Amino acid sequence: MTRIPFSRRLTLGARIGVAALLPLAAAGTWTGAHAAAPRVPSDPGVTGNAILFGQSVPQSGSAAQYGQSTAGIQAYFDAVNAHGGVKGHKLQLKMYDDQYLPAIARQNTVKLVDQDHVFATVGMNGSAAIKADLTVLEPAGVPLISPHSGATYLQSPFAKTVYLSWPAYKSEGQALATYAMKSLRAKKMGVIYQNDDYGKSLRSGVIAAGVSPAADISYDLSQDDFSAQAEQMKSKGVDTVFVLASPGKAVSFLNAMANINYHPRKLMSQASALPTFYSSSPKEFPGSYIASFIPPLLANSSNAQVKAFLSDMSTYQPGKPASIFAAWGYMDAQIAVAGLRRIGGGITRSAYMTALDGLKNLPTIGGSISYSSTDHHGLRSTSIVKAGPSAFQPVNG
């Protein structure tokens, strides 16, 4: 079946309508007083009272905690809906579990686009999974809002349907390395990194900052035993290790170091370090340094964004953890909703992207977001936090 573009369908429809009405007008049986109100154009996922977003994210498997972002999106959507929604529309979210596996992520995305007919996607997770998602989203012209990755392939070339929020992993790696050299006075540094877009992008930033690793070790996702890599770091006399790994692999490496009584300083990506590490790696995780664009989510925080997040999670998602991963989702939703609110006229994907392109200095829990028609980079800086005895803490320097 040949698909007729939406804009052409509107044009054809208008011509057919006029042709049908002309004879009636000539016969005196139709007048403007009885004409139907003009229909406001809309796209898939938009009904008279709702707008549907989609998400594929791990809810099971080694990175299941990333799936807590869904509760953050839903909390913000619920808060907006409680105050009337956006332009008379309530916000809805359809989510599928991809287990952090690119093949399943792509299948989910096909369902979201072809079966559920979502208006846009939000908070898709994982560098490899997002790359698979985009093979579906880009040809269909479906916007992707705030993907959970700072991989290099997302930074360039420019993609008009992709609106980034996370800082580039390369800049995150640079921030970690700069902190290690200037604030920690690290002398002999080692790198262990995941052999994919995620790990390679972070490592490129560490190297760009001027680090010459005494040990430079990659690993594949199939690996579970890291004792040899821990021994290698120790034998090289490494005093500071950059752990650029997915969560399950990171905790395995931390425990491998603990097993040989090896305790270097550790620096990690925000996507590597989970609060559950306090229990799964109690000897090695406390004291680690972590790059983070989300501020510490402390109950006594003076940060207005943190206060709003904690309040909305408590009100609209009671019982769900108000975690850093939920905060990722909350930021995703803040961006998604801000774009909707700027639309003038019909709620179409084209109008939505034009509205997003006009966002300037949007305050979010992760920082200020600005886009243009040629720049969708989002956040451009990151901070360093420390894994204190029981919670993440801000650091100076």
C-alpha positions in Angstrom: 0.0 0.0 0.0 1.4 3.4 -0.9 1.5 5.8 2.0 0.4 9.4 1.4 2.2 12.0 3.5 0.1 13.6 6.2 0.4 17.1 4.7 -0.7 15.8 1.3 -3.6 13.9 2.8 -4.8 17.2 4.3 -4.6 18.9 0.9 -6.5 16.0 -0.8 -9.1 16.0 1.9 -9.7 19.7 1.5 -10.1 19.4 -2.3 -12.6 16.5 -1.9 -14.6 18.5 0.7 -14.8 21.6 -1.5 -15.9 19.5 -4.5 -18.7 17.8 -2.5 -20.0 21.0 -1.1 -20.1 23.2 -4.2 -23.3 21.5 -5.7 -25.0 21.7 -2.3 -24.3 25.4 -2.1 -25.6 26.0 -5.6 -28.9 24.3 -4.8 -29.3 26.5 -1.7 -29.1 23.5 0.8 -25.8 24.5 2.5 -24.8 27.7 4.1 -21.9 28.9 6.2 -24.1 29.1 9.2 -24.2 25.3 9.3 -20.5 24.7 8.4 -18.5 22.4 10.8 -15.7 24.2 12.7 -12.3 23.7 10.9 -10.4 20.7 12.2 -7.2 21.4 14.0 -4.5 19.1 12.6 -2.8 16.6 14.8 -0.4 13.6 14.5 -0.4 10.0 15.7 -0.6 9.8 19.5 -2.8 12.8 19.9 -6.5 12.5 20.6 -9.1 15.0 21.6 -8.0 14.8 25.2 -4.7 12.9 25.5 -1.1 12.9 24.2 0.8 9.5 24.2 4.5 9.2 24.7 6.5 6.0 24.6 9.5 4.6 26.4 11.7 1.5 26.1 13.9 1.0 29.2 15.3 -1.9 31.2 12.9 -3.0 34.0 14.7 -6.3 34.4 18.2 -7.7 33.8 21.6 -6.3 34.9 20.5 -2.6 34.5 17.0 -2.9 35.8 17.4 0.1 38.2 17.7 2.3 35.1 14.0 1.6 34.7 13.2 3.7 37.8 13.3 6.6 35.3 9.7 5.6 34.3 8.4 6.6 37.7 10.1 10.0 37.4 8.5 10.6 34.0 5.1 9.5 35.3 5.4 11.6 38.5 5.9 14.8 36.4 3.2 13.8 33.9 0.8 13.2 36.8 1.7 16.5 38.4 1.0 18.3 35.1 -2.3 16.3 34.6 -3.4 17.2 38.1 -3.3 20.9 37.0 -5.2 20.4 33.8 -2.6 18.8 31.5 -1.3 20.7 28.4 -3.7 22.5 26.1 -6.6 20.5 27.4 -4.8 17.2 26.9 -3.7 14.7 29.6 -0.3 13.1 29.2 0.0 9.4 28.9 3.1 7.1 28.9 3.4 3.6 27.3 6.5 1.7 28.5 8.1 -1.6 27.5 10.9 -3.5 29.2 13.9 -4.0 27.0 16.2 -5.8 29.5 19.0 -3.5 28.4 19.3 -5.5 25.1 19.4 -3.6 21.8 17.4 -6.3 19.9 14.5 -6.2 22.3 14.7 -2.4 22.5 14.3 -2.2 18.7 11.3 -4.6 18.9 9.7 -2.4 21.5 10.3 0.7 19.5 8.6 -0.9 16.5 5.6 -1.6 18.7 5.5 1.9 20.1 5.5 3.4 16.6 3.5 1.0 14.5 1.1 -0.5 17.1 0.7 2.1 19.9 1.2 5.1 17.5 3.0 7.3 20.1 3.4 11.0 19.4 7.0 10.9 20.6 9.4 8.9 22.7 11.1 10.0 25.9 13.8 8.7 28.2 15.0 5.8 26.0 18.0 4.2 27.8 21.4 2.8 26.9 23.9 3.8 24.1 23.6 0.5 22.2 19.8 0.2 22.7 19.3 3.8 21.6 21.3 3.3 18.4 18.9 0.4 17.6 15.9 2.5 18.5 16.9 5.2 16.1 16.8 2.8 13.2 13.0 2.8 13.7 12.4 6.4 15.0 14.4 8.4 12.5 12.8 7.0 9.3 9.3 7.4 10.9 10.0 11.0 11.9 9.2 10.3 15.6 10.9 12.6 18.0 13.2 11.2 20.7 13.3 13.4 23.8 16.1 13.2 26.3 17.8 9.8 25.6 19.8 8.4 28.5 23.2 8.5 26.9 26.0 10.9 26.1 27.6 8.6 23.5 29.7 10.3 20.8 27.5 9.1 17.9 24.6 11.1 19.4 26.7 14.3 19.4 27.4 14.2 15.6 26.1 14.3 13.0 23.1 16.5 14.0 19.8 14.7 14.1 16.7 17.0 13.9 14.4 14.5 15.7 16.8 13.8 18.6 16.8 16.2 21.6 19.7 15.4 24.0 19.9 16.3 27.7 22.9 14.4 29.1 26.3 15.9 28.8 28.5 14.2 26.3 30.3 11.2 27.7 33.6 12.6 26.4 33.1 15.8 28.4 32.2 13.6 31.4 35.4 11.6 31.0 37.3 14.8 30.8 35.7 16.1 34.0 36.6 12.9 35.9 40.2 13.0 34.7 40.6 16.7 35.5 39.3 16.1 39.0 41.7 13.2 39.4 44.7 15.1 38.3 44.0 18.5 39.9 42.1 17.7 43.1 43.2 14.2 43.9 46.7 14.7 42.7 46.6 11.3 41.0 50.0 10.0 39.8 49.5 6.6 38.3 46.2 6.1 36.7 44.5 3.1 35.1 41.3 2.8 32.9 38.9 -0.1 32.6 36.2 0.5 30.1 33.3 -1.2 28.4 34.1 -2.0 24.7 31.2 -0.2 23.2 30.0 3.3 22.4 29.4 4.1 26.1 32.8 3.0 27.4 34.8 4.2 24.4 33.2 7.7 24.6 34.1 8.1 28.3 37.6 6.8 27.8 38.2 9.3 24.9 37.5 12.1 27.4 39.9 10.7 29.9 42.6 10.5 27.3 41.8 13.9 25.9 42.3 15.4 29.4 45.9 14.3 29.3 45.9 11.0 31.1 48.4 8.4 29.9 47.1 5.2 31.6 49.6 2.9 33.2 46.9 0.2 32.6 44.3 0.6 29.8 41.9 -2.4 29.8 38.8 -3.0 27.8 36.2 -5.7 28.4 33.2 -7.2 26.6 29.7 -7.3 28.0 29.9 -11.1 28.2 32.6 -10.9 30.8 31.7 -11.5 34.5 35.0 -12.4 36.2 37.3 -9.3 36.6 40.0 -10.8 38.9 42.6 -10.8 36.2 42.0 -7.1 35.5 42.1 -6.2 39.2 45.5 -8.1 39.5 46.8 -6.2 36.5 45.9 -2.8 38.0 47.5 -3.7 41.3 50.7 -5.1 39.6 51.1 -1.9 37.7 51.0 0.2 40.9 47.9 2.1 39.8 46.7 4.4 42.6 43.6 5.8 40.8 41.2 3.8 38.6 38.6 5.1 36.1 35.8 2.5 36.2 33.9 3.2 32.9 31.6 0.2 33.1 27.9 -0.7 33.2 26.6 -1.2 36.7 26.8 -5.0 37.0 30.3 -5.1 35.6 31.4 -2.1 37.7 30.4 -3.8 41.0 32.1 -7.1 39.9 35.3 -5.2 39.3 35.0 -3.3 42.6 34.6 -6.6 44.4 37.5 -8.2 42.5 39.7 -5.4 43.8 38.4 -5.9 47.4 39.1 -9.6 47.2 42.9 -9.0 46.7 43.0 -6.2 49.3 43.6 -3.6 46.6 42.1 -0.2 47.4 42.9 2.5 44.8 40.8 5.7 44.4 37.9 5.1 42.1 36.2 7.5 39.6 33.1 6.5 37.8 30.4 7.7 35.4 27.0 8.5 36.8 25.6 5.7 34.7 28.1 3.3 36.4 27.4 4.0 40.0 24.2 2.8 41.7 23.2 3.5 45.3 22.8 -0.3 45.7 26.6 -0.5 45.5 26.6 0.4 49.2 25.3 -3.1 49.9 26.7 -5.0 46.9 30.3 -3.6 47.2 30.5 -2.2 50.7 34.3 -2.3 50.9 35.2 -0.5 47.7 32.3 1.7 46.7 32.2 4.2 49.6 34.7 6.9 48.9 34.3 6.7 45.1 34.0 9.8 43.0 31.2 10.1 40.5 30.5 12.5 37.6 26.9 13.6 38.0 24.6 16.3 36.5 21.8 15.4 38.9 22.5 17.2 42.3 22.4 15.0 45.5 18.8 14.2 46.2 18.9 15.1 49.9 15.7 15.6 51.9 17.2 18.8 53.4 18.3 20.2 50.0 17.8 23.9 49.4 17.7 23.2 45.6 14.1 24.1 44.4 14.3 21.5 41.6 15.2 18.7 44.1 12.4 19.8 46.4 9.8 19.7 43.6 11.1 16.3 42.5 10.9 14.8 45.9 7.5 16.3 46.5 6.0 15.0 43.2 7.5 11.5 43.7 6.0 11.4 47.2 2.6 12.6 46.0 2.2 10.9 42.6 4.5 7.8 42.8 4.3 6.8 46.5 6.4 3.8 47.3 8.6 4.3 44.3 12.2 5.2 45.0 13.1 8.9 44.5 16.4 7.8 43.1 18.8 9.4 40.7 17.3 7.3 37.9 13.8 8.6 38.7 15.4 12.1 38.5 16.6 11.3 35.0 13.0 10.6 34.1 11.7 13.7 35.8 14.1 15.8 33.7 13.0 13.9 30.5 9.4 14.8 31.3 10.3 18.5 32.1 11.8 18.9 28.6 9.0 17.0 26.9 6.3 19.1 28.5 8.1 22.4 28.0 8.0 21.7 24.2 4.3 20.9 24.2 3.5 24.1 26.1 5.2 26.2 23.4 3.2 24.8 20.5 0.8 27.2 18.8 -2.1 25.7 16.9 -2.4 22.0 16.1 -0.3 19.5 18.1 1.8 17.9 15.3 5.3 16.5 15.5 6.5 19.2 13.2 5.1 21.9 15.4 6.5 20.1 18.5 10.0 20.1 17.1 9.8 23.7 16.1 8.7 24.5 19.7 11.5 22.4 21.2 14.0 24.2 18.9 12.9 27.5 20.6 13.6 26.3 24.2 16.0 28.7 25.9 17.4 28.3 29.4 14.8 25.8 30.5 15.4 25.1 34.2 15.4 21.3 34.9 16.6 19.2 37.8 19.7 18.5 35.8 20.5 22.1 34.8 19.5 24.6 32.2 18.5 23.3 28.7 18.6 25.3 25.5 18.0 24.1 21.9 18.1 25.7 18.5 17.2 24.4 15.0 20.9 23.4 14.5 21.9 22.4 18.1 20.2 19.8 20.3 23.1 19.2 22.7 21.4 19.9 26.0 23.6 20.0 29.1 27.2 20.9 28.6 28.7 20.5 32.1 28.8 18.0 34.9 29.7 18.0 38.6 31.6 15.6 40.8 30.0 14.0 43.8 31.4 11.5 46.3 29.9 8.3 47.6 29.8 9.2 51.3 29.3 6.6 54.1 25.6 6.1 53.1 24.7 8.7 50.4 26.2 10.8 47.6 27.6 14.1 48.7 28.8 17.2 46.9 32.5 17.9 46.8 34.6 21.0 46.4 37.3 21.5 43.8 
